Amino acid sequence: MSPERHIVYRQARPEDREQIDAIDDSFTTDTVYEVVAGDEGFALRPAFVDPPLVKTFPDDEDGEDGEDGEVADDVHREVAVDDGTVCGFVAVGIEQWHRRLVIHQIAVASTHRGRGVGATLMQRACAYGSRLGARTAWLETTNVNVPAIRAYRRMGFTLCGLDTTLYRGTSSEGETALFMSKALGAGG
């Protein structure tokens, strides 16, 4: 058995872009969350799906690039590097008017999931936001991405809203956008 390699975390460099783009952020789940609405609000109810759902995100729905696929200048990226290969990344931005850190995208290569890479990247992103005065970290995910929702909850995020119309006209039509947030304090 080979010894565990040390993963290095750092700010992304321009030369990392090709490896970042190559990370497969698809997932498979046998559970989705159904959104149950009532007079007093809404709740998420786990629902078993058979066969399991396989979700692949199209490149054009990443949400972090500007027009024509160019990298937006105001996006900050952190990467996880294992033996010279990028195995995870997080892309964030700051919305100054309400001092919110927006998690645009976080992805970990399937070979490195479940090893704390995503949690460490999120910690680094939140620390970055805290240094710049952000009070809250915020993200959006789909109700079918149960693996991510569970991970975000372990990272301290809570459900703060939803949108049943956000994905109309996209490959995710029929899914519900879930918004999650986390208060940031000293150190994120």
Secondary structure, 3 states (H helix, E strand, C coil): CCCCCCEEEEECCHHHHHHHHHCCCCEEEEEEEEEEEECCEEEEEEEEEEEEEEECCCHHHCCCECHHHCECCCCEEEEEEECCEEEEEEEEEEEHHHCEEEEEEEEECHHHCCCCHHHHHHHHHHHHHHHCCCCEEEEEEECCCHHHHHHHHHCCCEEEEEECCCCCCCCCCCCCEEEEEEECCCCC
